Amino acid sequence: MKQLRVFDELINLNRDVAQAAKRIARYDADLARQMRRAAVSAASNAAEGAYNRKGNRTNQLNVAMCSGRELVVQLRIAGACGYLTEPNAMELAERVDRCVAQLYRLSLAR
C-alpha cells in the first residue's frame, strides 16, 4: 500500500510531541496528556480517512484536521506558559499546521 508523506510526518510529529510532552508534564500533566492524544488522533484519523470512501473519508479527515488544530493551540499554550521554548513550540506548531494543510488538500481530492 502506497503511503502518503503526510503520514510519515504525522508519525514523526508523534515522536517529537511525546518528547515535548515529557518536559511539559513536569508543569502540566493534563496538557501533556491532551497533546499526546491529539497527536495520535490526528495520525490515526488521517490514515483511516485516506483509505475510506466518500462521506466517511471526509469525516475522518475532518476529525484529523481538528485534532491537528487542537495540537497547534496546545503547543502555542505550552510556549506561552514557558513549558517549551517559544521557538521549539512554534517549530512543532508549524509542522502540525503544514500537515493539516496537506490533509485539507487530501480531503478535497476525489
Secondary structure, 3 states (H helix, E strand, C coil): CCCCHHHHHHHHHHHHHHHHHHHHHCCCHHHHHHHHHHHHHHHHHHHHHHCCCHHHHHHHHHHHHHHHHHHHHHHHHHHHCCCCCHHHHHHHHHHHHHHHHHHHHHHHCC
